[in-house]
Amino acid sequence: MADTQADNSQELLIAERYLISLDRKQPDLGGCATYGAQDTTATGTSYLGLAPFAPSARLSEIMFFRHESVIPIHTHEYAQGALWLLCPHPPGPSLAEFLGLWTESQLIDGVIRPLASLLQHLEAAKLTCRSIRPDNLFVGQGLHKVVLGPLGVSAPAEKQPVLFEPLSSAVCRPSARGEGTIDDDIFSLGVIILALAIGKLPLEGLSDADILKRRFEVGTPAAYMDGHSVPVGLRSVLTAMLSDDPVSRPSPRDLVTIAPSKVFTVRPVVPARVPLMIGGNAVYTPQALAWYAGRHPAEFSGLLQRKVISNWLHRELEFSVMASLIEQASASFLPAAGNKAVDPATMVITHAISVLDPGAPMFWGGLWFWPEALPQMLAQATVQPVIPDDERMVRNILSFMSGNPDAFMWAHLPQRQGQQITTLSVAARRMGGKGGELVRRFPYDMNSFLPCLSKKCLNERISLPEGLLQWLNRHVGVEDLPDDILGRSGFLDDQMRSFLEANCARQGIIPLSQSQKAGLPPWLADLTLLAAVQRKFDRTPLSFLAQRALPLLEMELRQWRSKTSRARRRVRLGKAAEDGNLGTFLATVNDPTGLRLDQRQAQDAEAEISNLMRVLDEAPERKAAADREARNSGEFFSLLTGIAVAMASIWLEFCR
């Protein structure tokens, strides 16, 4: 797509039509940086230009989704390789600005039914929403009907407050929540309805950790609704929507047809008669115990080994099957079991948690996460680590899980987790790489909208390979890329290589294998990759990049023995650098046929020199016999002179 932006300009014209005013910053929409925009072909038509950094991997499907209760994505365009989304303005202020106090009928007609209809259509399209929260819901002036912000413009649930997430994702860091399910969206909708019914957010003022602790202590419905004057007609539906058991939550269909004071049935949670103490906390349910196991893994492991947990489950909750499975989990991964691939204690806790709460995310390596979210977690840890050494930790988890899926496939692994682990494993086999190279590619392979995560160009949000080519062409000067770094590390860093290789693989281009790269200088391997990208994605000349590589490739001409060939190729190389076609540029030097011919000619020349030397060695013996004749004719002297000239010519051509 054509796009223009003059140096230091505060206006960006994309697709030769939409003018984005970078100096007209608007409040973020959908978690994205947002700017004022207009359609230059339609006078007075105003839009918002969204600059997503890491949108949903399914944005290509989501952007065509339409529903009256969601702000649509009008169009998408690229400018200098960066994705821009254009959408209409919201109808009014967000609920974050003013919640208000809504009546039961206003909530049913203006919130429950419209958003339930939206979720029903998303479910039919096999999509999720994962963005129902106050700052992403808008209300028109004088109306009592909400409209949701554009879908998919940020990673699923990444902008969701803990308060609006079910426990199955609230325990995870924002980047670890994954796509989730429609049941998760039902929960978020329930929190919004409750907040509008009571005029404020529940548990206001508590930290995320305290919110979670309170929810695990008494259950989310009680934690959120106790102490508030909830309309009687909504109490039943809110209890169901806020249930910590997704099976108890109503479906979108149930809510679309909801009538005032409709009664919903929720399976009660029976607490233990006597609590189990862990980390100084009294625990009454297996679900709460699973969460505390992640907070106090060493103590939990000790309780497992002493069979305190299995006895508690059997005696106090009468969960004999769960108690038996917990004992099996403990035994399966003890050191005696011979599992050398991973720390047994880590797998004990992971397995036990999945038995205690099959709906919980995976806990491993000190982190709660859904396996499908690992690529997004790695992207986030690369850009903005949550804890020290975050990137290495996530990288190791992703590497082990994708390469050793069988280590997690125990008999009672929840189906959802198993499917996600299998998907990661299949993706790893498809990519075909190994080690750090494979893991770095994961985020790009799993999300084609993810920008290049190199720190050098991160702020440019470049998500098209041709955009990175043009950026590199503008940043290959000595001030950006010193000679010593270029010679040692090449034109690209690891993130740039992974980004380009993933885009090549998506188009059926097989990048250089690790063994092929091993035989090349880094700068030459990079040029080879860049040439493939240019040939497939963008024929725009890369003259500055080629000019920077020219001295390096000229040195490679030393492998040609013929001085004439070197001179001719040097001229061709300079011309190719000016033209900026990297394929032609490299082919000038990478010419196996021409090189073999040159080497054969050099070998022939060496053989000829040897023959001439032999003739010269025989000259003294011939001299006496031919002396009288040579004095008369001078022929022998002429012969020696000719031999010397021939040897000099051959030496100058092939031996200098």
C-alpha positions as CSV (number, residue, x, y, z in Angstrom):
1,M,0.0,0.0,0.0
2,A,1.2,3.5,-0.8
3,D,2.0,5.7,2.2
4,T,3.8,9.0,2.6
5,Q,5.2,10.8,5.6
6,A,7.7,13.6,5.2
7,D,10.6,13.8,7.7
8,N,9.4,15.1,11.1
9,S,5.8,15.4,9.6
10,Q,2.9,15.1,12.0
11,E,0.7,13.7,9.3
12,L,0.7,10.3,7.7
13,L,-1.2,9.5,4.5
14,I,-1.9,5.9,4.1
15,A,-3.4,4.1,1.0
16,E,-3.3,7.6,-0.6
17,R,-6.6,8.3,1.2
18,Y,-6.6,8.3,5.0
19,L,-4.8,11.1,6.7
20,I,-3.7,10.3,10.3
21,S,-2.8,13.3,12.4
22,L,0.0,12.1,14.8
23,D,-0.2,15.4,16.8
24,R,-3.9,14.7,17.6
25,K,-3.5,12.0,20.2
26,Q,-6.8,10.6,21.4
27,P,-7.6,8.5,24.5
28,D,-6.5,4.9,23.9
29,L,-9.2,2.7,22.3
30,G,-9.2,-1.0,22.9
31,G,-5.8,-0.7,24.6
32,C,-4.2,0.9,21.5
33,A,-2.6,4.2,20.9
34,T,-5.2,6.2,19.1
35,Y,-5.0,9.3,16.8
36,G,-7.4,11.5,14.9
37,A,-7.9,10.6,11.2
38,Q,-9.9,11.6,8.2
39,D,-10.8,10.3,4.8
40,T,-9.5,12.8,2.3
41,T,-11.9,11.5,-0.4
42,A,-15.0,12.3,1.7
43,T,-15.2,15.8,3.2
44,G,-15.9,15.9,6.9
45,T,-15.5,12.1,7.4
46,S,-13.7,11.6,10.7
47,Y,-12.2,8.4,12.0
48,L,-9.9,7.2,14.7
49,G,-6.5,5.7,13.7
50,L,-5.4,2.9,15.9
51,A,-1.8,1.8,16.2
52,P,-1.9,-1.8,17.6
53,F,1.4,-3.2,18.8
54,A,0.6,-6.9,19.3
55,P,-3.1,-7.5,18.2
56,S,-4.8,-10.8,18.3
57,A,-3.4,-13.5,16.1
58,R,-6.9,-13.9,14.7
59,L,-7.3,-10.3,13.7
60,S,-7.7,-11.2,10.1
61,E,-11.0,-13.0,11.0
62,I,-12.0,-10.5,13.7
63,M,-11.7,-7.4,11.6
64,F,-14.5,-8.5,9.3
65,F,-16.8,-9.4,12.2
66,R,-19.9,-7.1,12.4
67,H,-22.4,-6.6,15.1
68,E,-24.5,-3.6,16.2
69,S,-23.0,-3.8,19.7
70,V,-19.4,-3.4,18.7
71,I,-17.5,-0.6,17.1
72,P,-16.4,-2.0,13.7
73,I,-12.9,-1.9,12.1
74,H,-13.6,0.2,9.0
75,T,-10.4,-0.8,7.2
76,H,-6.8,-1.7,7.8
77,E,-3.7,-0.4,6.1
78,Y,0.1,-0.5,6.4
79,A,2.4,2.5,6.5
80,Q,6.1,1.8,6.3
81,G,5.4,-1.8,7.4
82,A,3.4,-0.8,10.5
83,L,-0.3,-1.8,10.8
84,W,-3.0,0.9,11.2
85,L,-6.6,0.3,11.9
86,L,-9.3,2.8,11.2
87,C,-12.7,2.8,13.0
88,P,-15.6,5.2,13.8
89,H,-15.6,7.3,17.0
90,P,-17.4,5.7,20.0
91,P,-21.0,6.9,20.5
92,G,-20.1,8.6,23.8
93,P,-18.0,8.4,27.0
94,S,-16.8,5.1,28.4
95,L,-18.2,3.5,31.5
96,A,-14.8,4.2,33.1
97,E,-15.6,7.9,33.1
98,F,-19.0,7.4,34.8
99,L,-20.7,4.1,35.7
100,G,-24.0,5.5,36.9
101,L,-26.8,3.4,38.6
102,W,-28.9,1.4,36.1
103,T,-32.3,-0.1,36.8
104,E,-33.0,-3.8,36.2
105,S,-34.9,-3.2,33.0
106,Q,-32.2,-0.8,31.7
107,L,-29.6,-3.5,32.3
108,I,-31.6,-6.2,30.6
109,D,-32.4,-4.1,27.5
110,G,-29.2,-2.1,27.2
111,V,-26.5,-4.4,28.5
112,I,-27.4,-8.1,29.0
113,R,-29.4,-8.8,25.8
114,P,-27.2,-6.7,23.3
115,L,-23.9,-8.1,24.6
116,A,-25.2,-11.6,25.0
117,S,-26.3,-11.4,21.3
118,L,-22.7,-10.3,20.5
119,L,-21.2,-13.2,22.4
120,Q,-23.6,-15.6,20.7
121,H,-22.5,-14.4,17.3
122,L,-18.8,-14.6,18.3
123,E,-19.4,-18.1,19.6
124,A,-20.9,-19.1,16.3
125,A,-17.8,-17.8,14.5
126,K,-15.5,-19.7,17.0
127,L,-14.2,-16.4,18.4
128,T,-14.0,-14.9,21.8
129,C,-14.2,-11.3,23.0
130,R,-11.9,-11.0,26.0
131,S,-12.2,-7.2,26.3
132,I,-15.4,-6.5,28.3
133,R,-14.3,-3.9,30.8
134,P,-15.4,-0.3,31.7
135,D,-12.9,1.6,29.6
136,N,-13.9,-0.4,26.5
137,L,-17.7,0.0,26.8
138,F,-19.3,3.2,25.6
139,V,-22.7,4.8,26.1
140,G,-24.4,7.3,23.8
141,Q,-25.6,10.6,25.2
142,G,-28.9,10.2,26.9
143,L,-29.0,6.4,26.1
144,H,-28.8,3.3,28.3
145,K,-27.3,1.0,25.8
146,V,-23.6,0.0,25.7
147,V,-21.3,-0.5,22.7
148,L,-18.1,-2.4,22.9
149,G,-14.8,-1.1,21.5
150,P,-13.2,-2.7,18.5
151,L,-12.3,-6.4,18.9
152,G,-8.9,-8.0,18.6
153,V,-6.8,-4.8,18.6
154,S,-4.7,-6.1,21.5
155,A,-3.8,-9.5,22.7
156,P,-6.7,-11.5,24.2
157,A,-7.5,-10.4,27.8
158,E,-4.1,-8.6,28.1
159,K,-5.8,-5.3,29.1
160,Q,-8.4,-6.9,31.4
161,P,-8.2,-6.0,35.1
162,V,-8.1,-9.0,37.5
163,L,-11.5,-8.0,38.8
164,F,-13.1,-8.7,35.4
165,E,-11.4,-12.1,34.8
166,P,-12.6,-15.5,36.0
167,L,-10.2,-17.2,38.4
168,S,-8.9,-19.5,35.6
169,S,-7.2,-16.5,34.0
170,A,-7.1,-13.9,36.8
171,V,-4.3,-15.9,38.4
172,C,-2.2,-15.5,35.2
173,R,-0.2,-12.5,34.2
174,P,-2.0,-10.6,31.5
175,S,0.0,-12.0,28.6
176,A,-0.5,-15.6,29.8
177,R,-4.3,-15.7,29.6
178,G,-4.7,-17.0,26.0
179,E,-7.9,-16.7,23.9
180,G,-10.0,-18.1,26.7
181,T,-13.6,-19.1,26.2
182,I,-17.1,-17.6,25.8
183,D,-17.6,-18.6,29.4
184,D,-14.8,-16.2,30.4
185,D,-16.7,-13.4,28.5
186,I,-19.9,-14.3,30.4
187,F,-18.0,-13.8,33.6
188,S,-16.7,-10.4,32.5
189,L,-20.2,-9.4,31.4
190,G,-21.5,-10.4,34.9
191,V,-19.0,-8.0,36.6
192,I,-20.1,-5.1,34.4
193,I,-23.8,-5.8,35.1
194,L,-23.1,-5.9,38.9
195,A,-21.1,-2.7,38.8
196,L,-23.9,-0.9,36.9
197,A,-26.5,-2.3,39.3
198,I,-24.7,-1.1,42.4
199,G,-23.1,2.0,40.9
200,K,-19.5,1.1,41.6
201,L,-16.9,-1.6,41.1
202,P,-17.0,-4.5,43.7
203,L,-14.0,-4.8,46.0
204,E,-13.0,-1.3,45.2
205,G,-9.6,-0.3,46.6
206,L,-8.2,-3.8,47.1
207,S,-5.0,-4.9,45.4
208,D,-5.1,-7.7,42.8
209,A,-3.6,-10.1,45.3
210,D,-6.2,-9.3,48.0
211,I,-9.0,-9.6,45.4
212,L,-7.8,-13.1,44.5
213,K,-7.4,-14.1,48.1
214,R,-10.9,-12.9,49.0
215,R,-12.4,-14.8,46.0
216,F,-10.7,-18.0,46.9
217,E,-11.8,-17.7,50.5
218,V,-15.5,-17.3,49.9
219,G,-16.1,-17.7,46.2
220,T,-16.4,-14.9,43.6
221,P,-20.2,-14.4,43.8
222,A,-20.1,-13.9,47.6
223,A,-16.9,-11.8,47.4
224,Y,-18.4,-9.5,44.9
225,M,-22.0,-9.2,46.0
226,D,-22.0,-9.5,49.8
227,G,-22.6,-6.1,51.4
228,H,-24.2,-4.6,48.3
229,S,-27.8,-3.9,47.5
230,V,-28.2,-6.0,44.4
231,P,-31.6,-5.9,42.8
232,V,-33.5,-9.1,43.7
233,G,-34.4,-9.9,40.1
234,L,-30.7,-9.9,39.1
235,R,-29.2,-11.8,42.1
236,S,-29.8,-15.2,40.6
237,V,-28.4,-14.5,37.1
238,L,-25.4,-12.7,38.6
239,T,-24.7,-15.6,41.0
240,A,-24.6,-17.8,37.9
241,M,-22.6,-15.5,35.7
242,L,-19.9,-14.9,38.4
243,S,-19.7,-18.6,39.4
244,D,-16.1,-19.9,39.7
245,D,-17.3,-23.1,37.9
246,P,-17.7,-22.2,34.2
247,V,-20.3,-25.1,33.8
248,S,-22.7,-23.1,36.1
249,R,-22.5,-19.9,34.0
250,P,-25.4,-19.3,31.6
251,S,-24.8,-19.4,27.8
252,P,-25.3,-16.4,25.6
253,R,-28.5,-18.0,24.4
254,D,-29.8,-18.1,28.0
255,L,-29.1,-14.4,28.4
256,V,-30.5,-13.2,25.0
257,T,-33.9,-14.6,26.0
258,I,-33.6,-13.6,29.7
259,A,-36.8,-12.3,31.4
260,P,-36.9,-10.2,34.6
261,S,-36.4,-12.3,37.8
262,K,-35.5,-15.4,35.8
263,V,-34.0,-18.0,38.1
264,F,-30.7,-19.8,37.3
265,T,-29.4,-22.9,39.1
266,V,-25.9,-23.0,40.3
267,R,-24.1,-26.1,41.7
268,P,-23.2,-25.3,45.3
269,V,-19.6,-25.5,46.5
270,V,-19.4,-27.5,49.6
271,P,-16.4,-26.4,51.8
272,A,-14.4,-28.8,53.9
273,R,-15.5,-29.3,57.5
274,V,-12.0,-28.6,58.8
275,P,-9.7,-26.4,56.7
276,L,-6.2,-27.3,55.5
277,M,-3.5,-24.9,56.6
278,I,-0.9,-23.8,54.0
279,G,1.2,-20.7,54.1
280,G,-0.7,-19.6,57.2
281,N,-3.9,-19.6,55.3
282,A,-7.0,-21.7,56.0
283,V,-8.1,-23.5,52.8
284,Y,-11.6,-25.0,52.4
285,T,-11.8,-26.1,48.8
286,P,-9.6,-28.0,46.3
287,Q,-9.7,-24.9,44.0
288,A,-8.3,-22.7,46.7
289,L,-5.7,-25.3,47.6
290,A,-4.5,-25.4,43.9
291,W,-3.9,-21.6,44.0
292,Y,-2.1,-21.7,47.3
293,A,0.0,-24.6,46.0
294,G,1.4,-22.2,43.4
295,R,2.1,-19.6,46.1
296,H,3.8,-22.0,48.5
297,P,5.2,-24.8,46.3
298,A,7.7,-26.1,48.8
299,E,5.2,-26.4,51.7
300,F,2.6,-28.0,49.3
301,S,5.2,-30.6,48.2
302,G,5.8,-31.5,51.8
303,L,2.1,-31.9,52.5
304,L,1.9,-34.2,49.4
305,Q,4.7,-36.4,50.5
306,R,3.3,-36.8,54.0
307,K,-0.2,-37.6,52.4
308,V,-1.8,-34.8,54.4
309,I,-3.6,-33.5,51.3
310,S,-5.0,-36.9,50.2
311,N,-6.2,-37.6,53.7
312,W,-7.8,-34.2,53.9
313,L,-9.6,-34.7,50.6
314,H,-10.8,-38.1,51.7
315,R,-11.9,-37.3,55.3
316,E,-13.0,-33.7,55.2
317,L,-14.5,-33.4,51.7
318,E,-15.2,-37.1,50.9
319,F,-13.5,-36.8,47.5
320,S,-12.1,-40.3,47.5
321,V,-11.4,-40.3,43.7
322,M,-9.5,-37.0,43.9
323,A,-7.6,-38.2,46.9
324,S,-6.5,-41.4,45.0
325,L,-5.5,-39.3,42.0
326,I,-3.4,-37.0,44.2
327,E,-1.5,-40.0,45.6
328,Q,-0.9,-41.3,42.1
329,A,0.3,-37.9,41.0
330,S,2.8,-37.8,43.9
331,A,4.1,-41.3,43.1
332,S,4.3,-40.8,39.3
333,F,7.0,-38.2,39.3
334,L,9.1,-39.1,42.3
335,P,12.9,-39.5,41.5
336,A,12.5,-43.3,41.7
337,A,10.2,-43.1,38.7
338,G,13.3,-42.5,36.5
339,N,12.0,-39.3,34.8
340,K,15.2,-37.5,34.1
341,A,13.9,-35.0,31.6
342,V,12.6,-32.5,34.2
343,D,12.8,-31.8,37.9
344,P,10.4,-34.3,39.5
345,A,9.3,-31.9,42.2
346,T,8.1,-29.4,39.5
347,M,6.0,-32.0,37.7
348,V,4.5,-33.2,41.0
349,I,3.1,-29.8,41.7
350,T,2.0,-29.3,38.1
351,H,0.2,-32.6,38.0
352,A,-1.4,-32.2,41.5
353,I,-2.8,-28.8,40.7
354,S,-4.5,-30.1,37.5
355,V,-6.1,-32.8,39.7
356,L,-7.3,-30.4,42.4
357,D,-8.7,-27.9,39.8
358,P,-9.1,-29.3,36.3
359,G,-10.3,-25.8,35.1
360,A,-7.2,-24.1,36.3
361,P,-4.4,-23.0,34.0
362,M,-1.1,-24.8,34.0
363,F,1.3,-24.1,36.7
364,W,5.0,-24.8,35.9
365,G,8.3,-23.1,36.6
366,G,6.6,-20.7,39.1
367,L,4.2,-19.3,36.5
368,W,0.4,-19.7,35.9
369,F,-0.3,-19.8,32.1
370,W,-2.4,-21.3,29.4
371,P,0.0,-23.2,27.0
372,E,-1.4,-21.4,24.0
373,A,-0.3,-18.1,25.4
374,L,3.4,-19.0,25.7
375,P,4.3,-17.3,22.4
376,Q,2.6,-14.1,23.5
377,M,4.3,-14.4,26.9
378,L,7.7,-14.7,25.2
379,A,7.0,-11.6,23.1
380,Q,6.0,-9.7,26.2
381,A,9.0,-10.9,28.2
382,T,11.3,-9.9,25.3
383,V,9.8,-6.3,25.2
384,Q,8.9,-5.7,28.8
385,P,10.0,-8.4,31.3
386,V,7.8,-8.7,34.4
387,I,10.6,-10.1,36.5
388,P,14.4,-10.4,36.2
389,D,15.4,-13.1,33.8
390,D,11.8,-13.3,32.6
391,E,12.7,-13.9,29.0
392,R,15.0,-16.9,29.7
393,M,12.4,-18.5,32.0
394,V,9.6,-18.3,29.5
395,R,11.9,-19.4,26.7
396,N,12.9,-22.5,28.6
397,I,9.3,-23.4,29.4
398,L,8.2,-23.0,25.8
399,S,11.2,-24.9,24.5
400,F,10.6,-27.9,26.8
401,M,6.9,-28.0,26.5
402,S,6.9,-27.8,22.6
403,G,9.7,-30.4,22.4
404,N,8.5,-32.8,25.0
405,P,4.7,-32.9,24.9
406,D,4.6,-36.5,26.2
407,A,6.1,-35.4,29.6
408,F,2.7,-33.6,30.2
409,M,0.3,-36.1,28.8
410,W,-0.7,-37.8,32.0
411,A,-4.0,-39.6,32.2
412,H,-5.9,-36.8,33.9
413,L,-4.5,-33.8,32.1
414,P,-7.4,-31.5,31.3
415,Q,-8.4,-31.7,27.7
416,R,-8.0,-28.0,27.0
417,Q,-4.4,-28.0,28.2
418,G,-3.6,-31.2,26.3
419,Q,-4.9,-29.7,23.0
420,Q,-2.9,-26.6,23.5
421,I,0.3,-28.4,24.2
422,T,-0.2,-30.6,21.1
423,T,-0.7,-27.5,19.0
424,L,2.6,-26.1,20.3
425,S,4.4,-29.4,19.5
426,V,2.9,-29.5,16.0
427,A,4.0,-25.9,15.4
428,A,7.5,-26.7,16.6
429,R,7.8,-29.7,14.2
430,R,6.5,-27.5,11.3
431,M,9.1,-24.8,11.9
432,G,11.9,-27.4,11.9
433,G,14.4,-25.3,13.8
434,K,16.3,-26.1,17.0
435,G,17.1,-24.5,20.3
436,G,17.0,-20.7,20.6
437,E,16.4,-20.2,16.9
438,L,13.2,-22.2,17.1
439,V,11.9,-20.6,20.3
440,R,12.6,-17.1,18.9
441,R,10.5,-17.9,15.9
442,F,7.5,-19.1,17.9
443,P,5.8,-15.7,18.5
444,Y,6.2,-14.7,14.8
445,D,4.9,-18.0,13.5
446,M,1.9,-18.0,15.7
447,N,0.9,-14.4,15.1
448,S,1.5,-12.8,11.6
449,F,0.5,-9.4,13.0
450,L,3.3,-9.3,15.6
451,P,5.9,-6.6,14.8
452,C,9.6,-7.3,14.8
453,L,10.7,-7.3,18.4
454,S,14.3,-6.1,17.8
455,K,15.1,-3.3,20.2
456,K,16.5,-1.3,17.2
457,C,13.2,-0.9,15.5
458,L,10.6,-1.9,18.1
459,N,9.0,1.6,18.2
460,E,8.3,1.4,14.5
461,R,5.9,-1.5,14.9
462,I,7.1,-3.1,11.7
463,S,5.0,-6.2,11.0
464,L,5.6,-6.6,7.2
465,P,9.0,-8.0,5.9
466,E,9.2,-5.3,3.3
467,G,8.8,-2.7,6.0
468,L,11.9,-4.1,7.7
469,L,13.9,-4.1,4.5
470,Q,13.2,-0.4,3.9
471,W,14.0,0.4,7.6
472,L,17.3,-1.4,7.2
473,N,18.1,0.4,4.0
474,R,17.7,3.7,5.9
475,H,19.8,2.5,8.9
476,V,22.9,0.9,7.5
477,G,25.2,3.9,7.9
478,V,28.4,3.6,10.0
479,E,26.7,5.6,12.7
480,D,23.9,3.0,13.1
481,L,26.0,-0.1,12.2
482,P,29.7,0.3,12.9
483,D,32.2,-1.7,10.7
484,D,33.3,-4.0,13.5
485,I,29.8,-4.9,14.4
486,L,28.8,-5.5,10.8
487,G,31.8,-7.8,10.2
488,R,31.2,-9.7,13.4
489,S,27.4,-9.9,13.7
490,G,26.0,-9.0,10.3
491,F,23.3,-6.7,9.2
492,L,20.6,-8.3,11.4
493,D,20.1,-9.2,15.0
494,D,18.5,-12.4,16.2
495,Q,15.0,-11.0,16.4
496,M,15.2,-9.5,12.8
497,R,16.3,-12.9,11.5
498,S,13.5,-14.8,13.2
499,F,11.0,-12.3,12.0
500,L,12.1,-12.5,8.4
501,E,12.5,-16.3,8.4
502,A,9.0,-16.7,9.8
503,N,7.6,-14.5,7.1
504,C,9.6,-16.4,4.5
505,A,8.3,-19.8,5.8
506,R,4.8,-18.5,5.7
507,Q,5.2,-18.0,1.9
508,G,6.8,-21.4,1.3
509,I,10.4,-20.0,1.2
510,I,12.8,-22.2,3.2
511,P,15.4,-20.0,4.9
512,L,19.0,-21.1,5.2
513,S,19.4,-24.0,7.6
514,Q,21.7,-23.7,10.6
515,S,24.3,-25.9,8.9
516,Q,24.2,-23.7,5.8
517,K,24.6,-20.6,7.9
518,A,27.5,-22.1,9.8
519,G,29.7,-22.0,6.6
520,L,29.0,-18.4,5.9
521,P,30.1,-15.1,7.5
522,P,27.1,-13.6,9.4
523,W,26.9,-10.6,7.0
524,L,26.8,-12.9,4.0
525,A,24.1,-15.2,5.5
526,D,22.1,-12.1,6.3
527,L,22.5,-10.8,2.7
528,T,21.3,-14.1,1.4
529,L,18.2,-14.0,3.6
530,L,17.5,-10.3,2.7
531,A,17.8,-11.1,-1.0
532,A,15.2,-13.9,-0.7
533,V,12.9,-11.5,1.2
534,Q,13.4,-8.7,-1.4
535,R,12.7,-11.2,-4.3
536,K,9.4,-12.4,-2.7
537,F,8.0,-9.3,-0.9
538,D,9.3,-6.1,-2.3
539,R,11.4,-5.2,-5.4
540,T,12.1,-1.7,-4.2
541,P,15.9,-1.0,-4.6
542,L,18.0,-1.4,-1.5
543,S,20.9,0.6,-2.8
544,F,22.2,1.9,0.5
545,L,22.3,-1.6,2.0
546,A,24.1,-2.9,-1.1
547,Q,26.6,-0.1,-1.1
548,R,27.4,-0.8,2.6
549,A,28.0,-4.5,1.7
550,L,30.1,-3.7,-1.4
551,P,33.5,-3.6,0.3
552,L,32.8,-6.9,2.0
553,L,31.7,-8.6,-1.3
554,E,34.7,-7.1,-3.2
555,M,36.9,-9.0,-0.7
556,E,35.1,-12.2,-1.7
557,L,36.3,-11.7,-5.3
558,R,39.7,-12.8,-4.1
559,Q,38.6,-16.4,-4.7
560,W,38.7,-15.7,-8.5
561,R,42.3,-16.3,-9.8
562,S,42.0,-14.4,-13.0
563,K,42.8,-10.7,-12.6
564,T,40.7,-9.9,-15.7
565,S,37.7,-11.8,-14.2
566,R,38.1,-10.0,-10.9
567,A,38.2,-6.6,-12.6
568,R,35.1,-7.3,-14.7
569,R,33.1,-8.7,-11.7
570,R,34.1,-5.7,-9.6
571,V,32.6,-3.4,-12.2
572,R,29.4,-5.5,-12.3
573,L,29.3,-5.6,-8.5
574,G,29.4,-1.8,-8.3
575,K,26.6,-1.5,-10.9
576,A,24.5,-4.0,-9.1
577,A,25.0,-2.1,-5.8
578,E,23.7,1.0,-7.4
579,D,20.7,-0.8,-8.8
580,G,19.9,-2.2,-5.3
581,N,18.8,-5.7,-6.4
582,L,20.4,-7.9,-3.7
583,G,19.8,-11.1,-5.8
584,T,21.8,-9.8,-8.7
585,F,24.3,-8.2,-6.3
586,L,25.0,-11.6,-4.7
587,A,24.9,-13.6,-7.9
588,T,27.9,-11.5,-9.2
589,V,30.1,-13.2,-6.6
590,N,28.1,-16.4,-5.9
591,D,28.6,-17.9,-9.3
592,P,29.7,-21.5,-8.9
593,T,29.9,-22.2,-12.7
594,G,32.0,-19.1,-13.3
595,L,34.2,-19.9,-10.4
596,R,34.8,-23.5,-11.5
597,L,35.8,-22.2,-15.0
598,D,38.2,-19.7,-13.4
599,Q,39.7,-22.4,-11.2
600,R,40.1,-24.8,-14.2
601,Q,41.8,-22.0,-16.2
602,A,44.1,-21.3,-13.3
603,Q,45.0,-25.0,-13.1
604,D,45.6,-25.1,-16.8
605,A,47.9,-22.0,-16.4
606,E,49.8,-23.7,-13.6
607,A,50.3,-26.7,-15.8
608,E,51.6,-24.5,-18.6
609,I,54.0,-22.8,-16.3
610,S,55.3,-26.2,-15.2
611,N,55.8,-27.2,-18.8
612,L,57.7,-24.0,-19.6
613,M,59.8,-24.4,-16.5
614,R,60.7,-27.9,-17.7
615,V,61.7,-26.4,-21.1
616,L,63.9,-23.9,-19.3
617,D,65.5,-26.6,-17.2
618,E,66.4,-28.5,-20.4
619,A,68.0,-25.3,-21.9
620,P,71.6,-25.8,-20.7
621,E,71.9,-29.3,-22.3
622,R,70.4,-27.9,-25.6
623,K,72.7,-24.9,-25.4
624,A,76.0,-26.6,-26.2
625,A,74.6,-28.6,-29.2
626,A,72.8,-25.5,-30.6
627,D,75.4,-22.9,-29.8
628,R,76.9,-22.5,-33.2
629,E,73.5,-22.4,-34.9
630,A,72.1,-20.0,-32.3
631,R,75.0,-17.5,-32.8
632,N,74.1,-17.4,-36.4
633,S,70.4,-17.2,-36.2
634,G,69.5,-15.9,-32.7
635,E,66.5,-18.3,-32.6
636,F,67.4,-19.9,-29.2
637,F,67.5,-16.4,-27.6
638,S,64.1,-15.6,-29.1
639,L,62.7,-18.9,-27.7
640,L,63.9,-18.1,-24.1
641,T,62.5,-14.6,-24.4
642,G,59.1,-15.9,-25.5
643,I,59.0,-18.4,-22.7
644,A,59.8,-15.6,-20.2
645,V,57.1,-13.4,-21.6
646,A,54.5,-16.2,-21.5
647,M,55.4,-17.0,-17.9
648,A,55.1,-13.4,-16.9
649,S,51.7,-13.1,-18.6
650,I,50.3,-16.2,-16.9
651,W,51.7,-15.1,-13.5
652,L,50.2,-11.6,-13.8
653,E,46.8,-13.1,-14.8
654,F,46.4,-16.0,-12.3
655,C,49.2,-15.8,-9.6
656,R,49.1,-12.2,-8.3
